[in-house]
Amino acid sequence: TGCAYKGQAEYFSVEVAGKRFQDIAWYYTYPAAEAARIAGMLCFFNEKVDALYVDGLELPKPQTQWS
């Protein structure tokens, strides 16, 4: 998908124990110049993972269109 602010996103899908998780994370290989520092970083849908921790604290799971 494309973002006017960050550029063209690419997605990762994974298979765990025979179950496929489609487009669970995304990244920008070549982001727009204004967002250059996000190059190579992974972004996860909080809604699609069992738990997400930032600085040792578990983030609440939001309810969105991707839940």
C-alpha positions in Angstrom: 0.0 0.0 0.0 1.1 3.6 -0.4 1.1 6.4 2.1 1.4 10.1 1.0 3.7 10.8 4.0 5.8 7.6 4.2 5.9 6.1 0.7 5.3 2.5 -0.4 4.8 -0.1 2.3 5.7 -3.8 2.0 4.2 -6.5 4.2 5.4 -9.7 6.1 3.2 -12.8 6.6 4.3 -15.6 8.8 3.3 -19.2 9.4 3.4 -20.5 13.0 2.4 -24.1 13.9 0.6 -24.5 10.6 -1.4 -21.3 10.9 -0.7 -18.4 8.5 -0.9 -14.8 9.7 -1.3 -12.7 6.6 0.2 -9.2 6.5 1.0 -9.1 10.3 3.7 -6.5 9.9 4.8 -3.9 7.4 7.8 -1.8 6.6 9.2 0.8 4.3 12.4 -0.1 2.4 12.6 3.2 0.7 10.4 5.7 2.7 9.8 9.3 1.6 12.7 11.6 2.5 10.7 13.2 5.3 10.3 9.7 6.9 13.8 8.4 6.2 14.5 7.3 9.8 11.8 4.6 9.6 13.6 2.7 6.8 14.0 -1.0 7.7 11.8 -0.8 10.9 8.9 -3.2 11.3 5.5 -2.1 12.3 3.0 -4.5 13.8 -0.8 -4.4 13.9 -1.5 -4.5 17.7 -4.8 -6.0 16.8 -3.2 -9.1 15.2 -0.6 -10.1 17.8 -1.2 -11.9 21.2 0.7 -9.2 23.1 2.8 -6.1 22.3 5.3 -4.7 24.7 7.0 -1.3 24.6 9.8 -0.6 27.1 8.6 -3.7 29.1 5.0 -2.6 29.4 2.2 -4.4 27.6 0.1 -2.2 25.4 -3.7 -2.6 25.4 -5.1 -4.3 22.3 -7.3 -1.7 20.4 -10.5 -2.6 18.6 -10.3 -1.4 15.0 -11.2 -2.5 11.5 -8.3 -5.0 11.6 -9.3 -6.7 14.9 
